[in-house]
């Protein structure tokens, strides 16, 4: 009897244990380097693939939507919405945050940018904690997972903070934080500080560029 047929026959009460068996089988059979390669490729692929497929189109769409917004409130809403989707869609986040300052002024622009980035971070953490956590436990052995958790305790917060302004790695680090179940208090402390700093910096730059 195949593993899939066995899983179906055992019924819903074995869903968690069945996943554990399948995960253990994958961990035991696949080489360590291959498992980590698959994990990293999947993480980066989720971010890079939409960029290559839709990057130019979404950049133009975001520019047009912000430029044709009928009011300051609509500009702020559009910018926040695009930034919130940045984890899955290749929107020009730095350009949008700069445009927020140019169109809304440094303080309102900073607020719009911060709200959008923070909503995006919340979604990315949830996605990592739900889908990513399951994938991580399927591919990584308990011993490797313990080392990952130890590394997170030592360097996780610093890595998360310093990667906030880095394209691709900013999104990947937040997804990773969710997948490894970084404590939410630590996560929000670091991400909020990083998002606020970046939002103010870009908004002030945008406002200064047009002489506000």
Secondary structure, DSSP 8 states (H G I E B T S, - for coil): --HHHHHHHH-GGGHHHHHHHHHHHHHHHS-HHHHHHHHHHHHHHHHHHHHHHHHHHHHHHHHHHHHT-SSHHHHHHHHHHHHHTTTTS---HHHHHHHHHHHH-HHHHHHHHHHHHHHHHHHHHHHIIIIIHHHHHHHS-HHHHHHHHHHIIIIIHHHHHHTTTSTTHHHHHHHHHHHTT--HHHHHHHHHHHHHHHHHHHHHHHHHHTT-
